[in-house]
Amino acid sequence: MSREENTAARYRIMFRHYPDVLTPRQVQEMLGVGQRMAYGLLRNGKISSVRMGRLYRVPKVAVIDYLCGEEKT
């Protein structure tokens, strides 16, 4: 199975009930971490995110990649 197929399979299975674009609060729930930890992961680039003013938006696939230990490109 190619890397893209593997990623697509994980994406379909994990966190189905969450939207494709997440808030930091949803990231906290998914990972079972506190607010400080979630924002730290976003600020340090461990989980890819987009910042719009003061708001963070996180692609669900970025959280899945973080959990599966895949490096950002």
mmCIF file of the N, C-alpha and C atoms, coordinates in Angstrom:
data_MODEL
# 
_entry.id   MODEL 
# 
loop_
_atom_site.group_PDB 
_atom_site.id 
_atom_site.type_symbol 
_atom_site.label_atom_id 
_atom_site.label_alt_id 
_atom_site.label_comp_id 
_atom_site.label_asym_id 
_atom_site.label_entity_id 
_atom_site.label_seq_id 
_atom_site.pdbx_PDB_ins_code 
_atom_site.Cartn_x 
_atom_site.Cartn_y 
_atom_site.Cartn_z 
_atom_site.occupancy 
_atom_site.B_iso_or_equiv 
_atom_site.pdbx_formal_charge 
_atom_site.auth_seq_id 
_atom_site.auth_comp_id 
_atom_site.auth_asym_id 
_atom_site.auth_atom_id 
_atom_site.pdbx_PDB_model_num 
ATOM 1   N N  . MET A 1 1  ? 0.848   -1.171 0.000  1.00 0.00 ? 1  MET A N  1 
ATOM 2   C CA . MET A 1 1  ? 0.000   0.000  0.000  1.00 0.00 ? 1  MET A CA 1 
ATOM 3   C C  . MET A 1 1  ? 0.901   1.245  0.000  1.00 0.00 ? 1  MET A C  1 
ATOM 4   N N  . SER A 1 2  ? 0.595   2.202  -0.867 1.00 0.00 ? 2  SER A N  1 
ATOM 5   C CA . SER A 1 2  ? 1.400   3.417  -0.942 1.00 0.00 ? 2  SER A CA 1 
ATOM 6   C C  . SER A 1 2  ? 1.122   4.321  0.261  1.00 0.00 ? 2  SER A C  1 
ATOM 7   N N  . ARG A 1 3  ? 1.977   5.282  0.465  1.00 0.00 ? 3  ARG A N  1 
ATOM 8   C CA . ARG A 1 3  ? 1.830   6.213  1.590  1.00 0.00 ? 3  ARG A CA 1 
ATOM 9   C C  . ARG A 1 3  ? 0.499   6.970  1.497  1.00 0.00 ? 3  ARG A C  1 
ATOM 10  N N  . GLU A 1 4  ? 0.126   7.375  0.288  1.00 0.00 ? 4  GLU A N  1 
ATOM 11  C CA . GLU A 1 4  ? -1.125  8.109  0.101  1.00 0.00 ? 4  GLU A CA 1 
ATOM 12  C C  . GLU A 1 4  ? -2.336  7.236  0.428  1.00 0.00 ? 4  GLU A C  1 
ATOM 13  N N  . GLU A 1 5  ? -2.293  5.976  0.016  1.00 0.00 ? 5  GLU A N  1 
ATOM 14  C CA . GLU A 1 5  ? -3.385  5.059  0.311  1.00 0.00 ? 5  GLU A CA 1 
ATOM 15  C C  . GLU A 1 5  ? -3.484  4.790  1.808  1.00 0.00 ? 5  GLU A C  1 
ATOM 16  N N  . ASN A 1 6  ? -2.326  4.655  2.440  1.00 0.00 ? 6  ASN A N  1 
ATOM 17  C CA . ASN A 1 6  ? -2.274  4.425  3.878  1.00 0.00 ? 6  ASN A CA 1 
ATOM 18  C C  . ASN A 1 6  ? -2.866  5.615  4.630  1.00 0.00 ? 6  ASN A C  1 
ATOM 19  N N  . THR A 1 7  ? -2.491  6.821  4.227  1.00 0.00 ? 7  THR A N  1 
ATOM 20  C CA . THR A 1 7  ? -3.016  8.036  4.852  1.00 0.00 ? 7  THR A CA 1 
ATOM 21  C C  . THR A 1 7  ? -4.518  8.136  4.642  1.00 0.00 ? 7  THR A C  1 
ATOM 22  N N  . ALA A 1 8  ? -4.975  7.857  3.434  1.00 0.00 ? 8  ALA A N  1 
ATOM 23  C CA . ALA A 1 8  ? -6.405  7.923  3.126  1.00 0.00 ? 8  ALA A CA 1 
ATOM 24  C C  . ALA A 1 8  ? -7.192  6.914  3.960  1.00 0.00 ? 8  ALA A C  1 
ATOM 25  N N  . ALA A 1 9  ? -6.650  5.730  4.146  1.00 0.00 ? 9  ALA A N  1 
ATOM 26  C CA . ALA A 1 9  ? -7.332  4.705  4.940  1.00 0.00 ? 9  ALA A CA 1 
ATOM 27  C C  . ALA A 1 9  ? -7.453  5.145  6.395  1.00 0.00 ? 9  ALA A C  1 
ATOM 28  N N  . ARG A 1 10 ? -6.369  5.685  6.952  1.00 0.00 ? 10 ARG A N  1 
ATOM 29  C CA . ARG A 1 10 ? -6.415  6.179  8.331  1.00 0.00 ? 10 ARG A CA 1 
ATOM 30  C C  . ARG A 1 10 ? -7.416  7.308  8.476  1.00 0.00 ? 10 ARG A C  1 
ATOM 31  N N  . TYR A 1 11 ? -7.428  8.205  7.503  1.00 0.00 ? 11 TYR A N  1 
ATOM 32  C CA . TYR A 1 11 ? -8.306  9.368  7.551  1.00 0.00 ? 11 TYR A CA 1 
ATOM 33  C C  . TYR A 1 11 ? -9.776  8.945  7.585  1.00 0.00 ? 11 TYR A C  1 
ATOM 34  N N  . ARG A 1 12 ? -10.122 7.905  6.828  1.00 0.00 ? 12 ARG A N  1 
ATOM 35  C CA . ARG A 1 12 ? -11.510 7.428  6.804  1.00 0.00 ? 12 ARG A CA 1 
ATOM 36  C C  . ARG A 1 12 ? -11.909 6.774  8.120  1.00 0.00 ? 12 ARG A C  1 
ATOM 37  N N  . ILE A 1 13 ? -10.955 6.174  8.821  1.00 0.00 ? 13 ILE A N  1 
ATOM 38  C CA . ILE A 1 13 ? -11.259 5.413  10.025 1.00 0.00 ? 13 ILE A CA 1 
ATOM 39  C C  . ILE A 1 13 ? -11.228 6.265  11.292 1.00 0.00 ? 13 ILE A C  1 
ATOM 40  N N  . MET A 1 14 ? -10.195 7.094  11.443 1.00 0.00 ? 14 MET A N  1 
ATOM 41  C CA . MET A 1 14 ? -9.975  7.810  12.701 1.00 0.00 ? 14 MET A CA 1 
ATOM 42  C C  . MET A 1 14 ? -10.821 9.080  12.809 1.00 0.00 ? 14 MET A C  1 
ATOM 43  N N  . PHE A 1 15 ? -11.422 9.275  13.957 1.00 0.00 ? 15 PHE A N  1 
ATOM 44  C CA . PHE A 1 15 ? -12.129 10.507 14.287 1.00 0.00 ? 15 PHE A CA 1 
ATOM 45  C C  . PHE A 1 15 ? -13.203 10.864 13.266 1.00 0.00 ? 15 PHE A C  1 
ATOM 46  N N  . ARG A 1 16 ? -13.992 9.886  12.865 1.00 0.00 ? 16 ARG A N  1 
ATOM 47  C CA . ARG A 1 16 ? -15.039 10.111 11.871 1.00 0.00 ? 16 ARG A CA 1 
ATOM 48  C C  . ARG A 1 16 ? -16.035 11.184 12.276 1.00 0.00 ? 16 ARG A C  1 
ATOM 49  N N  . HIS A 1 17 ? -16.332 11.300 13.547 1.00 0.00 ? 17 HIS A N  1 
ATOM 50  C CA . HIS A 1 17 ? -17.365 12.230 14.005 1.00 0.00 ? 17 HIS A CA 1 
ATOM 51  C C  . HIS A 1 17 ? -16.866 13.674 14.144 1.00 0.00 ? 17 HIS A C  1 
ATOM 52  N N  . TYR A 1 18 ? -15.605 13.931 13.839 1.00 0.00 ? 18 TYR A N  1 
ATOM 53  C CA . TYR A 1 18 ? -15.076 15.300 13.879 1.00 0.00 ? 18 TYR A CA 1 
ATOM 54  C C  . TYR A 1 18 ? -15.088 15.895 12.475 1.00 0.00 ? 18 TYR A C  1 
ATOM 55  N N  . PRO A 1 19 ? -15.249 17.222 12.370 1.00 0.00 ? 19 PRO A N  1 
ATOM 56  C CA . PRO A 1 19 ? -15.213 17.866 11.044 1.00 0.00 ? 19 PRO A CA 1 
ATOM 57  C C  . PRO A 1 19 ? -13.808 17.840 10.453 1.00 0.00 ? 19 PRO A C  1 
ATOM 58  N N  . ASP A 1 20 ? -13.687 18.179 9.175  1.00 0.00 ? 20 ASP A N  1 
ATOM 59  C CA . ASP A 1 20 ? -12.394 18.173 8.489  1.00 0.00 ? 20 ASP A CA 1 
ATOM 60  C C  . ASP A 1 20 ? -11.459 19.260 8.982  1.00 0.00 ? 20 ASP A C  1 
ATOM 61  N N  . VAL A 1 21 ? -12.023 20.363 9.469  1.00 0.00 ? 21 VAL A N  1 
ATOM 62  C CA . VAL A 1 21 ? -11.236 21.479 10.003 1.00 0.00 ? 21 VAL A CA 1 
ATOM 63  C C  . VAL A 1 21 ? -11.626 21.653 11.462 1.00 0.00 ? 21 VAL A C  1 
ATOM 64  N N  . LEU A 1 22 ? -10.623 21.646 12.329 1.00 0.00 ? 22 LEU A N  1 
ATOM 65  C CA . LEU A 1 22 ? -10.855 21.610 13.776 1.00 0.00 ? 22 LEU A CA 1 
ATOM 66  C C  . LEU A 1 22 ? -10.468 22.912 14.464 1.00 0.00 ? 22 LEU A C  1 
ATOM 67  N N  . THR A 1 23 ? -11.035 23.097 15.638 1.00 0.00 ? 23 THR A N  1 
ATOM 68  C CA . THR A 1 23 ? -10.616 24.168 16.537 1.00 0.00 ? 23 THR A CA 1 
ATOM 69  C C  . THR A 1 23 ? -9.604  23.584 17.520 1.00 0.00 ? 23 THR A C  1 
ATOM 70  N N  . PRO A 1 24 ? -8.843  24.425 18.200 1.00 0.00 ? 24 PRO A N  1 
ATOM 71  C CA . PRO A 1 24 ? -7.933  23.900 19.222 1.00 0.00 ? 24 PRO A CA 1 
ATOM 72  C C  . PRO A 1 24 ? -8.664  23.101 20.311 1.00 0.00 ? 24 PRO A C  1 
ATOM 73  N N  . ARG A 1 25 ? -9.875  23.486 20.631 1.00 0.00 ? 25 ARG A N  1 
ATOM 74  C CA . ARG A 1 25 ? -10.657 22.761 21.642 1.00 0.00 ? 25 ARG A CA 1 
ATOM 75  C C  . ARG A 1 25 ? -10.920 21.324 21.179 1.00 0.00 ? 25 ARG A C  1 
ATOM 76  N N  . GLN A 1 26 ? -11.240 21.163 19.911 1.00 0.00 ? 26 GLN A N  1 
ATOM 77  C CA . GLN A 1 26 ? -11.465 19.823 19.376 1.00 0.00 ? 26 GLN A CA 1 
ATOM 78  C C  . GLN A 1 26 ? -10.175 19.014 19.345 1.00 0.00 ? 26 GLN A C  1 
ATOM 79  N N  . VAL A 1 27 ? -9.058  19.674 19.068 1.00 0.00 ? 27 VAL A N  1 
ATOM 80  C CA . VAL A 1 27 ? -7.757  18.993 19.112 1.00 0.00 ? 27 VAL A CA 1 
ATOM 81  C C  . VAL A 1 27 ? -7.498  18.487 20.530 1.00 0.00 ? 27 VAL A C  1 
ATOM 82  N N  . GLN A 1 28 ? -7.811  19.298 21.529 1.00 0.00 ? 28 GLN A N  1 
ATOM 83  C CA . GLN A 1 28 ? -7.664  18.885 22.931 1.00 0.00 ? 28 GLN A CA 1 
ATOM 84  C C  . GLN A 1 28 ? -8.458  17.615 23.198 1.00 0.00 ? 28 GLN A C  1 
ATOM 85  N N  . GLU A 1 29 ? -9.718  17.601 22.758 1.00 0.00 ? 29 GLU A N  1 
ATOM 86  C CA . GLU A 1 29 ? -10.577 16.437 22.978 1.00 0.00 ? 29 GLU A CA 1 
ATOM 87  C C  . GLU A 1 29 ? -10.015 15.197 22.288 1.00 0.00 ? 29 GLU A C  1 
ATOM 88  N N  . MET A 1 30 ? -9.571  15.367 21.047 1.00 0.00 ? 30 MET A N  1 
ATOM 89  C CA . MET A 1 30 ? -9.066  14.231 20.271 1.00 0.00 ? 30 MET A CA 1 
ATOM 90  C C  . MET A 1 30 ? -7.834  13.616 20.916 1.00 0.00 ? 30 MET A C  1 
ATOM 91  N N  . LEU A 1 31 ? -6.937  14.467 21.414 1.00 0.00 ? 31 LEU A N  1 
ATOM 92  C CA . LEU A 1 31 ? -5.676  13.984 21.975 1.00 0.00 ? 31 LEU A CA 1 
ATOM 93  C C  . LEU A 1 31 ? -5.742  13.727 23.474 1.00 0.00 ? 31 LEU A C  1 
ATOM 94  N N  . GLY A 1 32 ? -6.784  14.223 24.114 1.00 0.00 ? 32 GLY A N  1 
ATOM 95  C CA . GLY A 1 32 ? -6.906  14.047 25.558 1.00 0.00 ? 32 GLY A CA 1 
ATOM 96  C C  . GLY A 1 32 ? -5.859  14.839 26.328 1.00 0.00 ? 32 GLY A C  1 
ATOM 97  N N  . VAL A 1 33 ? -5.575  16.060 25.846 1.00 0.00 ? 33 VAL A N  1 
ATOM 98  C CA . VAL A 1 33 ? -4.585  16.921 26.483 1.00 0.00 ? 33 VAL A CA 1 
ATOM 99  C C  . VAL A 1 33 ? -5.256  18.225 26.909 1.00 0.00 ? 33 VAL A C  1 
ATOM 100 N N  . GLY A 1 34 ? -4.543  18.997 27.682 1.00 0.00 ? 34 GLY A N  1 
ATOM 101 C CA . GLY A 1 34 ? -5.053  20.275 28.148 1.00 0.00 ? 34 GLY A CA 1 
ATOM 102 C C  . GLY A 1 34 ? -4.858  21.387 27.124 1.00 0.00 ? 34 GLY A C  1 
ATOM 103 N N  . GLN A 1 35 ? -5.403  22.538 27.456 1.00 0.00 ? 35 GLN A N  1 
ATOM 104 C CA . GLN A 1 35 ? -5.340  23.687 26.571 1.00 0.00 ? 35 GLN A CA 1 
ATOM 105 C C  . GLN A 1 35 ? -3.903  24.125 26.304 1.00 0.00 ? 35 GLN A C  1 
ATOM 106 N N  . ARG A 1 36 ? -3.099  24.182 27.343 1.00 0.00 ? 36 ARG A N  1 
ATOM 107 C CA . ARG A 1 36 ? -1.709  24.611 27.199 1.00 0.00 ? 36 ARG A CA 1 
ATOM 108 C C  . ARG A 1 36 ? -0.924  23.690 26.262 1.00 0.00 ? 36 ARG A C  1 
ATOM 109 N N  . MET A 1 37 ? -1.117  22.397 26.406 1.00 0.00 ? 37 MET A N  1 
ATOM 110 C CA . MET A 1 37 ? -0.428  21.419 25.556 1.00 0.00 ? 37 MET A CA 1 
ATOM 111 C C  . MET A 1 37 ? -0.888  21.540 24.107 1.00 0.00 ? 37 MET A C  1 
ATOM 112 N N  . ALA A 1 38 ? -2.186  21.655 23.890 1.00 0.00 ? 38 ALA A N  1 
ATOM 113 C CA . ALA A 1 38 ? -2.723  21.754 22.535 1.00 0.00 ? 38 ALA A CA 1 
ATOM 114 C C  . ALA A 1 38 ? -2.169  22.990 21.826 1.00 0.00 ? 38 ALA A C  1 
ATOM 115 N N  . TYR A 1 39 ? -2.215  24.136 22.484 1.00 0.00 ? 39 TYR A N  1 
ATOM 116 C CA . TYR A 1 39 ? -1.688  25.353 21.862 1.00 0.00 ? 39 TYR A CA 1 
ATOM 117 C C  . TYR A 1 39 ? -0.177  25.277 21.668 1.00 0.00 ? 39 TYR A C  1 
ATOM 118 N N  . GLY A 1 40 ? 0.523   24.612 22.561 1.00 0.00 ? 40 GLY A N  1 
ATOM 119 C CA . GLY A 1 40 ? 1.962   24.424 22.405 1.00 0.00 ? 40 GLY A CA 1 
ATOM 120 C C  . GLY A 1 40 ? 2.290   23.616 21.160 1.00 0.00 ? 40 GLY A C  1 
ATOM 121 N N  . LEU A 1 41 ? 1.535   22.547 20.924 1.00 0.00 ? 41 LEU A N  1 
ATOM 122 C CA . LEU A 1 41 ? 1.737   21.728 19.725 1.00 0.00 ? 41 LEU A CA 1 
ATOM 123 C C  . LEU A 1 41 ? 1.487   22.535 18.454 1.00 0.00 ? 41 LEU A C  1 
ATOM 124 N N  . LEU A 1 42 ? 0.500   23.404 18.496 1.00 0.00 ? 42 LEU A N  1 
ATOM 125 C CA . LEU A 1 42 ? 0.182   24.237 17.330 1.00 0.00 ? 42 LEU A CA 1 
ATOM 126 C C  . LEU A 1 42 ? 1.240   25.316 17.128 1.00 0.00 ? 42 LEU A C  1 
ATOM 127 N N  . ARG A 1 43 ? 1.606   25.988 18.203 1.00 0.00 ? 43 ARG A N  1 
ATOM 128 C CA . ARG A 1 43 ? 2.609   27.070 18.120 1.00 0.00 ? 43 ARG A CA 1 
ATOM 129 C C  . ARG A 1 43 ? 3.964   26.566 17.640 1.00 0.00 ? 43 ARG A C  1 
ATOM 130 N N  . ASN A 1 44 ? 4.366   25.402 18.130 1.00 0.00 ? 44 ASN A N  1 
ATOM 131 C CA . ASN A 1 44 ? 5.677   24.843 17.783 1.00 0.00 ? 44 ASN A CA 1 
ATOM 132 C C  . ASN A 1 44 ? 5.692   24.127 16.445 1.00 0.00 ? 44 ASN A C  1 
ATOM 133 N N  . GLY A 1 45 ? 4.552   24.054 15.788 1.00 0.00 ? 45 GLY A N  1 
ATOM 134 C CA . GLY A 1 45 ? 4.489   23.419 14.476 1.00 0.00 ? 45 GLY A CA 1 
ATOM 135 C C  . GLY A 1 45 ? 4.496   21.903 14.510 1.00 0.00 ? 45 GLY A C  1 
ATOM 136 N N  . LYS A 1 46 ? 4.317   21.307 15.673 1.00 0.00 ? 46 LYS A N  1 
ATOM 137 C CA . LYS A 1 46 ? 4.250   19.843 15.757 1.00 0.00 ? 46 LYS A CA 1 
ATOM 138 C C  . LYS A 1 46 ? 2.996   19.332 15.052 1.00 0.00 ? 46 LYS A C  1 
ATOM 139 N N  . ILE A 1 47 ? 1.932   20.120 15.113 1.00 0.00 ? 47 ILE A N  1 
ATOM 140 C CA . ILE A 1 47 ? 0.705   19.847 14.372 1.00 0.00 ? 47 ILE A CA 1 
ATOM 141 C C  . ILE A 1 47 ? 0.485   21.038 13.448 1.00 0.00 ? 47 ILE A C  1 
ATOM 142 N N  . SER A 1 48 ? 0.361   20.778 12.164 1.00 0.00 ? 48 SER A N  1 
ATOM 143 C CA . SER A 1 48 ? 0.160   21.846 11.184 1.00 0.00 ? 48 SER A CA 1 
ATOM 144 C C  . SER A 1 48 ? -1.166  22.549 11.436 1.00 0.00 ? 48 SER A C  1 
ATOM 145 N N  . SER A 1 49 ? -1.154  23.858 11.313 1.00 0.00 ? 49 SER A N  1 
ATOM 146 C CA . SER A 1 49 ? -2.375  24.628 11.498 1.00 0.00 ? 49 SER A CA 1 
ATOM 147 C C  . SER A 1 49 ? -2.300  25.907 10.680 1.00 0.00 ? 49 SER A C  1 
ATOM 148 N N  . VAL A 1 50 ? -3.428  26.563 10.574 1.00 0.00 ? 50 VAL A N  1 
ATOM 149 C CA . VAL A 1 50 ? -3.518  27.857 9.904  1.00 0.00 ? 50 VAL A CA 1 
ATOM 150 C C  . VAL A 1 50 ? -3.996  28.844 10.954 1.00 0.00 ? 50 VAL A C  1 
ATOM 151 N N  . ARG A 1 51 ? -3.329  29.963 11.015 1.00 0.00 ? 51 ARG A N  1 
ATOM 152 C CA . ARG A 1 51 ? -3.719  30.982 11.979 1.00 0.00 ? 51 ARG A CA 1 
ATOM 153 C C  . ARG A 1 51 ? -4.376  32.134 11.237 1.00 0.00 ? 51 ARG A C  1 
ATOM 154 N N  . MET A 1 52 ? -5.580  32.488 11.666 1.00 0.00 ? 52 MET A N  1 
ATOM 155 C CA . MET A 1 52 ? -6.332  33.590 11.086 1.00 0.00 ? 52 MET A CA 1 
ATOM 156 C C  . MET A 1 52 ? -6.578  34.593 12.202 1.00 0.00 ? 52 MET A C  1 
ATOM 157 N N  . GLY A 1 53 ? -5.727  35.608 12.258 1.00 0.00 ? 53 GLY A N  1 
ATOM 158 C CA . GLY A 1 53 ? -5.809  36.537 13.384 1.00 0.00 ? 53 GLY A CA 1 
ATOM 159 C C  . GLY A 1 53 ? -5.429  35.809 14.655 1.00 0.00 ? 53 GLY A C  1 
ATOM 160 N N  . ARG A 1 54 ? -6.346  35.762 15.597 1.00 0.00 ? 54 ARG A N  1 
ATOM 161 C CA . ARG A 1 54 ? -6.096  35.062 16.854 1.00 0.00 ? 54 ARG A CA 1 
ATOM 162 C C  . ARG A 1 54 ? -6.605  33.631 16.847 1.00 0.00 ? 54 ARG A C  1 
ATOM 163 N N  . LEU A 1 55 ? -7.255  33.222 15.764 1.00 0.00 ? 55 LEU A N  1 
ATOM 164 C CA . LEU A 1 55 ? -7.865  31.895 15.695 1.00 0.00 ? 55 LEU A CA 1 
ATOM 165 C C  . LEU A 1 55 ? -6.959  30.894 14.998 1.00 0.00 ? 55 LEU A C  1 
ATOM 166 N N  . TYR A 1 56 ? -6.900  29.692 15.545 1.00 0.00 ? 56 TYR A N  1 
ATOM 167 C CA . TYR A 1 56 ? -6.211  28.580 14.895 1.00 0.00 ? 56 TYR A CA 1 
ATOM 168 C C  . TYR A 1 56 ? -7.263  27.679 14.260 1.00 0.00 ? 56 TYR A C  1 
ATOM 169 N N  . ARG A 1 57 ? -6.950  27.180 13.079 1.00 0.00 ? 57 ARG A N  1 
ATOM 170 C CA . ARG A 1 57 ? -7.758  26.146 12.443 1.00 0.00 ? 57 ARG A CA 1 
ATOM 171 C C  . ARG A 1 57 ? -6.803  25.031 12.051 1.00 0.00 ? 57 ARG A C  1 
ATOM 172 N N  . VAL A 1 58 ? -7.219  23.811 12.342 1.00 0.00 ? 58 VAL A N  1 
ATOM 173 C CA . VAL A 1 58 ? -6.329  22.659 12.196 1.00 0.00 ? 58 VAL A CA 1 
ATOM 174 C C  . VAL A 1 58 ? -6.979  21.620 11.281 1.00 0.00 ? 58 VAL A C  1 
ATOM 175 N N  . PRO A 1 59 ? -6.308  21.236 10.204 1.00 0.00 ? 59 PRO A N  1 
ATOM 176 C CA . PRO A 1 59 ? -6.840  20.140 9.384  1.00 0.00 ? 59 PRO A CA 1 
ATOM 177 C C  . PRO A 1 59 ? -6.836  18.840 10.188 1.00 0.00 ? 59 PRO A C  1 
ATOM 178 N N  . LYS A 1 60 ? -7.920  18.107 10.114 1.00 0.00 ? 60 LYS A N  1 
ATOM 179 C CA . LYS A 1 60 ? -8.011  16.846 10.863 1.00 0.00 ? 60 LYS A CA 1 
ATOM 180 C C  . LYS A 1 60 ? -6.874  15.899 10.482 1.00 0.00 ? 60 LYS A C  1 
ATOM 181 N N  . VAL A 1 61 ? -6.496  15.896 9.226  1.00 0.00 ? 61 VAL A N  1 
ATOM 182 C CA . VAL A 1 61 ? -5.421  15.011 8.772  1.00 0.00 ? 61 VAL A CA 1 
ATOM 183 C C  . VAL A 1 61 ? -4.097  15.356 9.470  1.00 0.00 ? 61 VAL A C  1 
ATOM 184 N N  . ALA A 1 62 ? -3.895  16.606 9.870  1.00 0.00 ? 62 ALA A N  1 
ATOM 185 C CA . ALA A 1 62 ? -2.670  16.991 10.579 1.00 0.00 ? 62 ALA A CA 1 
ATOM 186 C C  . ALA A 1 62 ? -2.609  16.333 11.956 1.00 0.00 ? 62 ALA A C  1 
ATOM 187 N N  . VAL A 1 63 ? -3.744  16.212 12.623 1.00 0.00 ? 63 VAL A N  1 
ATOM 188 C CA . VAL A 1 63 ? -3.788  15.547 13.931 1.00 0.00 ? 63 VAL A CA 1 
ATOM 189 C C  . VAL A 1 63 ? -3.527  14.053 13.748 1.00 0.00 ? 63 VAL A C  1 
ATOM 190 N N  . ILE A 1 64 ? -4.111  13.469 12.718 1.00 0.00 ? 64 ILE A N  1 
ATOM 191 C CA . ILE A 1 64 ? -3.897  12.046 12.449 1.00 0.00 ? 64 ILE A CA 1 
ATOM 192 C C  . ILE A 1 64 ? -2.430  11.785 12.121 1.00 0.00 ? 64 ILE A C  1 
ATOM 193 N N  . ASP A 1 65 ? -1.834  12.653 11.306 1.00 0.00 ? 65 ASP A N  1 
ATOM 194 C CA . ASP A 1 65 ? -0.406  12.506 10.994 1.00 0.00 ? 65 ASP A CA 1 
ATOM 195 C C  . ASP A 1 65 ? 0.446   12.609 12.255 1.00 0.00 ? 65 ASP A C  1 
ATOM 196 N N  . TYR A 1 66 ? 0.114   13.522 13.140 1.00 0.00 ? 66 TYR A N  1 
ATOM 197 C CA . TYR A 1 66 ? 0.852   13.680 14.399 1.00 0.00 ? 66 TYR A CA 1 
ATOM 198 C C  . TYR A 1 66 ? 0.760   12.396 15.233 1.00 0.00 ? 66 TYR A C  1 
ATOM 199 N N  . LEU A 1 67 ? -0.429  11.860 15.346 1.00 0.00 ? 67 LEU A N  1 
ATOM 200 C CA . LEU A 1 67 ? -0.617  10.644 16.139 1.00 0.00 ? 67 LEU A CA 1 
ATOM 201 C C  . LEU A 1 67 ? 0.111   9.446  15.536 1.00 0.00 ? 67 LEU A C  1 
ATOM 202 N N  . CYS A 1 68 ? 0.184   9.400  14.221 1.00 0.00 ? 68 CYS A N  1 
ATOM 203 C CA . CYS A 1 68 ? 0.818   8.271  13.546 1.00 0.00 ? 68 CYS A CA 1 
ATOM 204 C C  . CYS A 1 68 ? 2.313   8.481  13.384 1.00 0.00 ? 68 CYS A C  1 
ATOM 205 N N  . GLY A 1 69 ? 2.815   9.608  13.853 1.00 0.00 ? 69 GLY A N  1 
ATOM 206 C CA . GLY A 1 69 ? 4.261   9.853  13.838 1.00 0.00 ? 69 GLY A CA 1 
ATOM 207 C C  . GLY A 1 69 ? 4.821   10.198 12.494 1.00 0.00 ? 69 GLY A C  1 
ATOM 208 N N  . GLU A 1 70 ? 4.003   10.739 11.598 1.00 0.00 ? 70 GLU A N  1 
ATOM 209 C CA . GLU A 1 70 ? 4.507   11.101 10.279 1.00 0.00 ? 70 GLU A CA 1 
ATOM 210 C C  . GLU A 1 70 ? 5.067   12.514 10.295 1.00 0.00 ? 70 GLU A C  1 
ATOM 211 N N  . GLU A 1 71 ? 6.187   12.688 9.606  1.00 0.00 ? 71 GLU A N  1 
ATOM 212 C CA . GLU A 1 71 ? 6.849   13.988 9.525  1.00 0.00 ? 71 GLU A CA 1 
ATOM 213 C C  . GLU A 1 71 ? 6.111   14.905 8.586  1.00 0.00 ? 71 GLU A C  1 
ATOM 214 N N  . LYS A 1 72 ? 6.096   16.201 8.931  1.00 0.00 ? 72 LYS A N  1 
ATOM 215 C CA . LYS A 1 72 ? 5.555   17.200 8.022  1.00 0.00 ? 72 LYS A CA 1 
ATOM 216 C C  . LYS A 1 72 ? 6.517   17.393 6.872  1.00 0.00 ? 72 LYS A C  1 
ATOM 217 N N  . THR A 1 73 ? 5.967   17.685 5.698  1.00 0.00 ? 73 THR A N  1 
ATOM 218 C CA . THR A 1 73 ? 6.840   17.961 4.541  1.00 0.00 ? 73 THR A CA 1 
ATOM 219 C C  . THR A 1 73 ? 6.780   19.407 4.184  1.00 0.00 ? 73 THR A C  1 
# 
